[in-house]
């Protein structure tokens, strides 16, 4: 029975359909299931053995920025909040690109995020720092309780079979992406030896280091952006605007703004609030890739201010 249970949990690494809703109970960390997450951190230590090269660092940075944009602009602003519109084909491509960030599938991600907004910093909020800073940062997704998709919050997304399939096999996309980075390093190492790189070095920097930094920077929005920063709006929760987190995560750090008006495609409401994800979305709209970006209404800019007349 024990071996069967372990085997089933290993299958879950590749096929989420092996998890039943009845198993989705308790806040105990599911250690077998999270072994890959732990190993990803440990593999990063190999950077001391593979060394570094300028090209490996540039690829790591590009890998980070591309996938951070996929999380902020696609997983968050599109799948979670429908802040703009796009075609069904592009929607699927957005989901695939977002899945390379190794943060599960778009439906799972959106379901838990939508629940967060409904119960923000209340008892039912799955990752409020009020339940503990470490829990809000990563404990919430390592436990049994939140592994399955909260389908009651994403009825508009589960009707797309291609997204459901992507969610079911969400780990395959980052695996394919990691092999792409590996082969890129091998190609560059053989074709351009003057770059002083190789497949293993590129894999460690371009996928593992980049991914772990990406994951933890994303999680800062759940944890520190509800603890450190300023509050412009009365939102009934602890959400904060944090310029430093906003720079790290391409605009998501304007978190109090976001909780004030979640459906806006723009989270930096004012010109001095840098929001790189929004700037790129605007550029995409010029080419017709997306359209109908939802703005922040002028009247909402000045409503529910904590300090009247002060922005």
C-alpha positions in Angstrom: 0.0 0.0 0.0 2.8 2.4 0.9 4.7 1.7 -2.4 1.5 2.2 -4.3 0.9 5.5 -2.6 4.4 6.7 -3.4 4.1 5.6 -7.0 0.8 7.5 -7.4 2.4 10.6 -6.0 5.3 10.3 -8.5 2.8 10.0 -11.3 1.3 13.2 -10.1 4.6 14.9 -11.1 3.5 14.3 -14.7 -0.2 13.8 -14.7 -2.4 15.8 -12.2 -5.5 13.7 -13.0 -4.2 11.2 -10.5 -5.2 13.6 -7.7 -8.8 13.3 -6.5 -10.6 16.1 -4.7 -11.0 13.9 -1.7 -7.2 13.8 -1.4 -7.1 17.6 -1.3 -7.3 17.9 2.5 -5.0 19.1 5.3 -2.2 21.6 5.5 0.5 19.0 5.9 3.3 19.4 3.3 3.1 16.6 0.7 6.8 15.8 0.7 6.9 13.2 -2.0 5.0 15.4 -4.4 7.2 18.5 -3.7 10.5 16.6 -4.2 11.0 18.2 -7.7 10.5 21.7 -6.1 13.2 20.9 -3.5 15.6 19.4 -6.1 15.3 22.5 -8.3 16.7 24.5 -5.4 19.5 22.1 -4.8 20.5 21.8 -8.5 21.1 25.6 -8.5 24.2 24.8 -6.3 25.8 23.3 -9.4 26.5 26.8 -10.6 29.7 26.6 -8.5 30.8 23.6 -10.6 29.7 24.7 -14.1 31.0 28.2 -13.7 29.5 31.1 -15.6 29.8 33.0 -18.9 28.4 36.3 -20.0 26.1 34.5 -22.5 24.8 32.2 -19.8 23.9 35.2 -17.6 22.2 37.0 -20.5 20.2 33.9 -21.3 19.2 33.5 -17.7 18.1 37.2 -17.6 16.1 36.8 -20.8 14.6 33.6 -19.6 13.5 35.4 -16.4 12.0 38.4 -18.1 10.1 36.5 -20.8 8.5 34.1 -18.3 7.9 36.8 -15.7 6.0 38.7 -18.3 4.0 35.5 -19.1 3.0 35.2 -15.5 2.2 38.8 -14.9 0.5 39.6 -18.3 -1.0 36.3 -19.2 -1.6 34.1 -16.0 -2.5 37.1 -13.9 -4.0 39.9 -15.9 -5.6 37.7 -18.6 -6.5 34.3 -17.2 -7.2 35.5 -13.6 -8.8 38.9 -14.3 -9.7 39.1 -18.0 -8.2 42.6 -18.2 -8.1 42.4 -22.0 -9.3 40.1 -24.9 -7.5 37.9 -27.4 -8.2 35.0 -29.7 -8.6 31.4 -28.6 -5.3 30.3 -30.3 -3.4 33.1 -28.7 -5.0 32.3 -25.4 -3.6 28.8 -25.6 -0.1 30.1 -26.6 -0.3 32.4 -23.6 -1.0 29.4 -21.4 1.9 27.4 -22.9 4.3 30.3 -22.4 3.1 30.8 -18.9 3.6 27.1 -18.1 7.3 27.4 -18.9 7.6 29.4 -15.6 7.0 26.2 -13.7 4.1 27.6 -11.7 1.5 25.0 -12.7 -1.1 25.5 -15.3 -3.2 28.6 -16.1 -6.5 27.3 -14.8 -5.0 26.2 -11.5 -3.1 29.5 -11.1 -6.2 31.6 -11.9 -8.5 29.6 -9.6 -6.4 30.1 -6.5 -5.7 33.8 -7.4 -9.4 34.5 -7.9 -10.2 32.9 -4.5 -7.4 35.1 -3.0 -9.2 38.2 -4.1 -12.6 37.1 -2.8 -11.2 36.4 0.7 -8.1 38.7 0.7 -6.5 38.6 4.1 -9.5 36.9 5.6 -9.7 33.4 7.2 -10.4 31.7 3.8 -7.5 33.5 2.0 -5.1 30.6 1.1 -1.9 32.7 1.3 -2.4 35.6 3.6 0.6 36.6 5.7 -1.8 36.8 8.6 -1.4 33.0 8.6 2.4 33.3 8.6 4.9 34.9 6.3 6.5 31.7 5.2 3.1 30.1 4.7 2.0 33.0 2.5 5.2 32.8 0.5 5.2 29.1 -0.3 3.7 26.8 2.3 0.3 27.2 0.8 1.1 25.5 -2.5 3.3 22.8 -0.9 0.5 21.3 1.1 -2.2 18.8 0.1 -5.0 21.4 0.7 -4.4 23.5 -2.3 -3.1 21.1 -4.9 -6.2 20.6 -7.0 -7.9 23.3 -9.0 -10.7 25.3 -7.4 -13.0 24.8 -10.4 -15.9 26.7 -8.9 -13.9 29.9 -9.5 -12.9 29.3 -13.1 -16.0 28.1 -15.0 -15.1 30.4 -17.9 -11.7 28.6 -18.3 -12.5 24.9 -17.8 -14.8 25.0 -20.9 -11.6 25.1 -23.1 -10.3 21.4 -23.4 -6.9 22.6 -24.6 -6.4 24.6 -21.3 -7.7 21.7 -19.3 -5.2 19.4 -21.0 -2.4 21.9 -20.4 -3.3 22.0 -16.7 -3.3 18.2 -16.5 0.2 17.8 -17.9 1.5 21.2 -16.7 5.0 19.8 -15.8 5.7 18.7 -19.3 6.0 22.2 -20.7 8.8 23.3 -18.3 10.6 20.0 -19.0 10.5 20.7 -22.7 11.7 24.3 -22.1 14.6 23.0 -19.9 15.7 20.7 -22.8 15.5 23.6 -25.2 17.9 25.6 -22.9 20.2 22.6 -22.7 20.3 22.1 -26.4 20.8 25.8 -26.9 23.9 25.7 -24.7 25.3 22.7 -26.5 24.8 24.3 -29.9 26.4 27.6 -28.8 29.3 25.8 -27.1 30.1 23.8 -30.2 29.4 26.5 -32.8 30.8 29.4 -30.9 33.5 28.1 -28.5 34.6 31.7 -27.9 31.4 32.1 -25.8 32.9 29.7 -23.2 29.6 28.0 -22.5 28.1 24.5 -22.8 24.8 22.7 -22.4 25.1 22.0 -18.6 26.1 25.6 -17.8 23.3 27.0 -19.9 20.8 24.6 -18.3 21.8 25.5 -14.7 21.7 29.3 -15.3 19.1 29.6 -18.1 16.6 27.3 -16.5 17.2 26.3 -12.9 18.6 29.5 -11.5 16.4 31.7 -13.6 13.3 29.6 -12.6 14.0 29.6 -8.9 14.5 33.4 -8.8 11.4 33.8 -10.9 9.3 31.7 -8.6 10.4 33.5 -5.4 10.1 37.0 -6.9 6.5 36.1 -8.0 5.7 34.8 -4.5 6.9 38.1 -3.0 3.6 39.6 -4.2 1.7 37.1 -2.0 3.9 37.6 1.0 5.8 40.9 1.3 3.4 42.9 -0.8 0.9 42.4 2.0 3.4 43.5 4.6 5.8 46.1 3.3 4.9 49.2 1.4 2.3 52.0 1.3 -1.5 52.0 1.0 -3.2 54.5 -1.2 -6.6 52.9 -1.2 -8.9 51.4 1.5 -9.3 47.9 0.2 -10.3 46.0 3.3 -7.1 44.0 3.3 -3.3 44.4 3.8 -2.3 44.9 0.2 0.6 47.4 -0.3 2.3 49.3 -3.1 5.9 48.4 -3.1 8.1 50.0 -5.8 11.0 47.5 -5.4 8.8 44.5 -5.9 7.2 46.3 -8.8 10.6 46.5 -10.5 11.3 42.8 -9.8 8.0 41.5 -11.1 7.4 43.9 -14.0 4.6 46.0 -12.4 2.8 43.6 -10.0 4.2 45.3 -6.9 1.6 48.1 -7.2 -0.5 45.6 -5.3 -2.7 48.1 -3.4 -3.7 49.6 -6.7 -4.5 46.2 -8.0 -6.7 45.2 -5.1 -8.5 48.5 -5.5 -9.4 47.8 -9.1 -8.4 44.2 -10.1 -9.7 44.1 -13.6 -7.5 47.0 -14.9 -4.8 46.0 -17.4 -2.6 48.6 -15.8 -1.4 48.2 -12.2 0.8 51.2 -12.1 -2.0 53.7 -12.1 0.1 56.9 -12.5 3.0 57.7 -14.9 5.6 57.5 -12.1 4.6 53.9 -11.2 6.6 51.8 -13.6 4.6 48.9 -15.0 6.6 47.1 -17.7 4.0 44.4 -18.2 1.4 47.1 -19.1 3.8 48.8 -21.5 4.4 45.5 -23.3 0.7 44.8 -23.4 0.0 48.2 -25.0 2.6 47.3 -27.6 0.9 44.0 -28.3 -2.4 45.7 -28.7 -0.9 47.9 -31.5 -0.3 44.8 -33.5 -3.8 43.4 -32.9 -2.5 40.5 -30.8 -4.8 41.6 -27.9 -7.5 44.2 -27.7 -9.9 45.9 -25.3 -7.4 46.6 -22.5 -9.5 47.6 -19.5 -8.4 51.0 -18.2 -8.7 52.3 -14.6 -11.8 54.6 -14.7 -10.9 58.2 -13.8 -13.5 58.2 -10.9 -11.9 55.1 -9.4 -8.5 56.8 -9.2 -9.9 59.1 -6.6 -12.3 56.8 -4.7 -11.7 55.1 -1.4 -8.5 57.1 -0.8 -7.1 56.6 2.7 -6.0 60.2 2.8 -8.5 62.3 1.0 -7.0 64.4 -1.8 -3.6 62.8 -1.6 -2.4 60.4 -4.3 
